[in-house]
Amino acid sequence: MNEKVTPFTIKNWKEDDRPREKMLTKGKDVLSDAELIAILIGSGSRNESAVDLSKRILAFVENNLNALAKLSAEQLMQFKGIGEAKAISIMTALELGRRRRLEEALVNLKISSSKGVYEIMQPIIGDLQHEEFWVLYLNNSNKVIYKNQLSKGGITGTLVDVRLVFKKAMEIGATAIILTHNHPSGTLKPSVADKNLTQKLKVAGETLDIKILDHLIITEKAYFSFADENIL
């Protein structure tokens, strides 16, 4: 007869090793990423605690939470001990974290630097596996009055309609524009097409008295600013 395997829940752990109690007594900041994930999944197995399982998952993504957030439910369920419910719990928590970061970035929408643009747009396009082109529309106080996904393409590139960029600007009374797009490959070097498009939009904007303030290439952890590099 096969021996029944009992899940090794957090209640079975030594008191000092229980992350829930640790959070209550010492605060959430002292918990490691693995311990936080262990609270989400609740249990491991008789041979592997929830923390050890969490460490194994994190090791797979090189301890990068952004990379973990990109895993699908099917990919998470490839780890022994992770079923559909646990996979969904992990995905839900990471998505809430992403949305919280986005909300924090939107609290102050007045643009004073390229970093401010990056903080707004990275949660939106920084982790994507395909390329998207977004436009931020600003008023004369450099406050963002509208942001718009202009196009969405494959990993090799995306198409941008210059007319649509300025049509929206005229509709909402924007006086300046900031261009942004992501590079799923992770490279920050602007392509010839990126440079040509930027100049095309700059020239078009001059005729309408709408300034192109910057163009940012955004990746998961960094960005390239045309304005900062004086190539706008």
C-alpha positions in Angstrom: 0.0 0.0 0.0 1.3 3.4 -0.9 1.9 5.7 2.0 -0.3 8.8 2.0 1.7 12.0 1.6 0.6 14.7 4.0 1.2 18.3 2.9 3.8 19.9 5.1 1.9 23.1 6.0 3.3 26.2 7.7 1.6 25.0 10.9 4.0 22.0 11.0 7.1 24.3 11.0 9.1 25.3 14.0 7.7 28.5 15.5 10.8 30.5 14.6 10.5 29.4 10.9 6.8 30.4 10.4 6.7 33.4 8.1 3.2 34.4 9.0 4.1 34.6 12.7 7.4 36.3 11.7 5.5 39.0 9.8 3.1 39.6 12.7 5.9 39.8 15.3 8.7 41.4 13.3 7.0 43.1 10.4 6.8 42.4 6.7 10.1 44.0 5.8 12.2 41.3 7.5 10.7 38.5 5.4 12.6 37.3 2.3 11.0 37.0 -1.1 10.9 33.2 -0.6 9.1 33.6 2.8 6.5 35.9 1.2 5.8 33.5 -1.6 5.7 30.7 1.0 2.8 32.5 2.7 1.0 32.8 -0.6 1.3 29.1 -1.4 0.7 27.9 2.1 2.2 24.5 2.0 4.9 22.4 0.4 5.2 18.6 0.8 6.6 16.2 3.4 10.0 16.4 1.6 10.1 20.1 0.8 8.8 23.1 2.8 6.9 25.9 1.2 10.0 28.2 1.7 12.3 25.6 0.0 9.8 25.3 -2.9 9.7 29.1 -3.2 13.5 29.2 -3.2 13.5 26.7 -6.0 11.1 28.7 -8.1 13.0 31.9 -7.4 16.3 30.2 -8.4 14.7 29.3 -11.7 14.2 33.0 -12.5 17.5 34.0 -10.9 15.7 35.6 -7.9 14.2 38.2 -10.2 10.6 39.0 -9.3 10.0 40.8 -12.6 10.9 37.6 -14.4 8.7 35.6 -12.0 5.8 37.8 -12.9 6.2 36.9 -16.6 5.6 33.2 -15.9 2.3 31.8 -16.9 0.1 29.5 -14.8 1.2 26.6 -16.9 4.9 27.4 -16.4 4.5 27.7 -12.6 2.6 24.4 -12.5 5.7 22.7 -13.9 7.2 23.0 -10.4 6.3 19.9 -8.3 4.1 21.2 -5.5 2.5 24.0 -7.5 -1.0 23.4 -8.6 -3.5 25.7 -10.3 -4.6 27.4 -7.1 -1.1 28.2 -6.0 0.0 29.3 -9.4 -3.0 31.7 -9.5 -2.1 33.0 -6.0 1.4 33.9 -7.1 0.3 35.5 -10.3 -2.4 37.5 -8.5 0.0 38.9 -5.9 2.6 39.9 -8.5 -0.1 41.6 -10.6 -1.3 43.6 -7.6 2.3 44.7 -7.0 2.6 45.9 -10.5 -0.7 47.8 -10.3 0.3 49.4 -7.0 3.6 50.5 -8.6 1.7 52.0 -11.5 -0.7 53.9 -9.2 2.3 55.3 -7.3 3.8 56.6 -10.5 0.6 58.2 -11.5 0.2 60.2 -8.3 2.5 62.9 -9.6 2.1 63.2 -13.4 4.1 66.4 -13.8 7.2 65.5 -15.9 10.5 67.1 -14.8 12.9 64.5 -16.0 13.3 61.4 -18.2 13.3 59.3 -15.0 9.8 60.5 -14.3 8.7 59.3 -17.7 10.4 55.9 -17.0 8.6 55.5 -13.7 5.3 56.1 -15.3 5.8 53.8 -18.3 8.0 51.0 -17.1 5.1 49.2 -15.2 3.1 49.5 -18.4 5.5 48.3 -21.1 8.8 47.4 -19.4 8.1 43.8 -18.9 6.3 43.0 -22.2 7.4 40.4 -24.6 6.2 42.4 -27.6 6.8 45.9 -28.6 4.4 48.8 -27.9 4.5 52.5 -28.8 3.0 54.9 -26.3 2.6 58.7 -26.4 2.3 61.0 -23.3 0.5 64.2 -24.0 1.4 67.2 -21.9 0.0 70.7 -21.2 2.1 73.8 -20.9 2.8 73.0 -17.3 4.4 69.7 -18.3 1.6 67.7 -16.7 0.4 64.6 -18.4 -3.1 65.1 -19.6 -3.4 61.9 -21.6 -1.4 58.7 -22.3 -2.2 56.6 -25.3 -1.1 53.3 -26.7 -0.6 54.1 -30.4 0.4 50.7 -31.6 1.2 47.2 -30.6 3.4 44.9 -32.6 5.5 41.8 -32.6 8.9 41.5 -31.0 10.6 42.8 -34.2 8.9 46.1 -34.2 5.7 48.2 -34.4 4.2 50.6 -36.8 3.5 54.3 -35.9 1.0 56.5 -37.7 2.4 60.1 -37.4 -1.0 61.5 -38.3 -2.7 59.8 -35.3 -0.1 61.1 -32.9 -0.9 64.7 -33.7 -4.6 64.2 -34.3 -5.0 63.3 -30.6 -2.8 66.2 -29.5 -5.0 68.6 -31.4 -8.2 67.1 -29.9 -7.1 67.4 -26.3 -5.1 70.6 -26.6 -1.7 69.2 -25.8 1.3 71.5 -26.2 4.0 68.9 -25.9 4.5 65.2 -26.5 6.8 62.5 -25.1 7.3 59.3 -27.1 8.0 56.0 -25.5 8.4 52.4 -26.7 9.9 49.3 -25.3 12.6 46.9 -26.5 11.7 43.4 -25.5 15.2 42.3 -26.4 16.6 44.4 -23.6 18.9 46.5 -25.8 18.9 50.2 -25.1 20.5 51.2 -28.4 18.1 53.1 -30.7 17.7 51.7 -34.1 18.0 53.7 -37.3 14.2 53.4 -37.6 13.8 54.8 -34.0 15.9 57.8 -34.9 14.2 58.4 -38.2 10.7 58.2 -36.6 11.7 60.6 -33.9 13.0 63.2 -36.4 9.8 62.7 -38.5 7.6 63.4 -35.5 9.8 66.3 -34.4 9.5 68.0 -37.8 5.7 67.4 -38.0 5.3 68.8 -34.5 7.2 72.0 -35.4 4.7 72.9 -38.0 1.9 72.5 -35.4 3.8 74.2 -32.6 3.7 71.0 -30.6 7.1 70.1 -29.1 8.6 66.6 -29.0 10.2 66.8 -25.5 11.8 63.3 -25.5 11.7 59.8 -26.8 12.4 57.0 -24.3 13.3 53.4 -25.1 12.3 51.4 -22.1 13.4 47.9 -20.9 12.8 46.0 -17.7 15.5 47.7 -15.7 16.7 50.7 -17.6 15.9 53.3 -20.2 17.5 55.4 -23.0 16.5 59.1 -23.4 17.0 60.8 -26.7 16.9 64.2 -24.9 19.4 63.2 -22.3 21.8 62.0 -25.0 21.3 65.2 -27.1 20.1 63.3 -30.2 16.5 64.6 -30.3 
